[in-house]
């Protein structure tokens, strides 16, 4: 995937700006829609479980389409693929903005994920190709600014756009960015060499995609359809398990499978891939939980919700700047341990929240959570890929990203499903103590508002009980995220340092 070199300084700068715009557009979409989810939910009449499909559909589609990026760029040309990806992502964003139903917006988010999957790896490849080795670190550092600005600007910009215009503008905002990136790429980026004889293991790719897609639909719709009490869920489970079986058999018997099993003989790669799945699970699940907590339980206006979520991105950016200087000088396992500690502590802190928690506490906890993630992302990519041979590294990066994204989508589905289940269970547990003979209701001040004998009193009581049940359900979810974070600590002892000269270029580590 080499782009023709020889561009002068002006062309290099123009290409870098275009690449950063494409990256920023994709990075924004990882967080900009989260803060608008309660508004989207009301607009399309979706339940708490259903609205999570807006997030998981995008992540799953991007996960499936990331590994074939190298093949597509080699077969059709990097410039052509880049243009198609930017144009497709921009058009899909516009379609998301005009969607009138949940089905439409989920379908268009799938298209967004399909076209957006290649933007980050293509951006990295372009920068590596147009800059000489001595300037790659600086170029990747500049590109990293776009990656880090996305999570910071996403909640703030999403809240402002939704409040002043509508939630649809969190998708429309991609139009000017996408048009500028497209025009710049078509003007300044030269075409790369093409290998028309390049082949992809379509059977392996197809069966893996079917398994992931069916499993995700099962997770997303399971709570709504009473899990295996539903014929649809049973069919989806059969499809997912059958496709996975075919994929595994093909993987271990084909000459050149889509995923080479030899990759997992590398202890660093195997442990790092599992580690990455858990990190993806906890990170995206926490992003999905916080907006409805702030807007639903704490009654924050959407702009305020975006502002208090923004500092998490600042924490991530600050930590990544520090870590970038420490990777290679400090034991990577120590950096990962610090990241896990900060992340687990922040989840533990949230388990003590109530809707009366202060904005300062929310932002402070967000900064610590962001810092923990910043200490995890770059070191984890480096230690996972550092012991692979150069010819295995591109494939390894694709698989690592795929598994991390699968972890993210599974995490969002699981925490939303548990939130619904635990809210119902907690409501039942609390309600059994609320009876007409409870002596608390002898207090006139209490009976005035919460009289269980009168219909208005029962309605008010039910609202209070539901609110308390939701608070406890959120606490349960964050406890799960904390335990999941701590569960990967033993993996730290598996990681080993690469042999001399076997390290990767830290500037190119995937963010």
Secondary structure as UniProt FT lines:
FT   HELIX           9..28
FT   TURN            29..36
FT   HELIX           37..43
FT   TURN            44..45
FT   HELIX           48..51
FT   HELIX           53..66
FT   TURN            67..68
FT   HELIX           69..76
FT   HELIX           78..98
FT   HELIX           102..130
FT   HELIX           133..164
FT   TURN            167..168
FT   HELIX           169..172
FT   HELIX           174..188
FT   TURN            196..197
FT   HELIX           202..222
FT   TURN            223..226
FT   HELIX           227..229
FT   HELIX           231..253
FT   HELIX           261..265
FT   HELIX           267..292
FT   HELIX           293..297
FT   HELIX           302..326
FT   TURN            328..329
FT   HELIX           332..350
FT   TURN            351..352
FT   TURN            355..356
FT   HELIX           359..385
FT   TURN            386..387
FT   HELIX           390..431
FT   TURN            432..433
FT   TURN            436..437
FT   HELIX           439..442
FT   HELIX           444..449
FT   TURN            452..453
FT   HELIX           455..487
FT   HELIX           489..493
FT   TURN            500..501
FT   HELIX           506..508
//
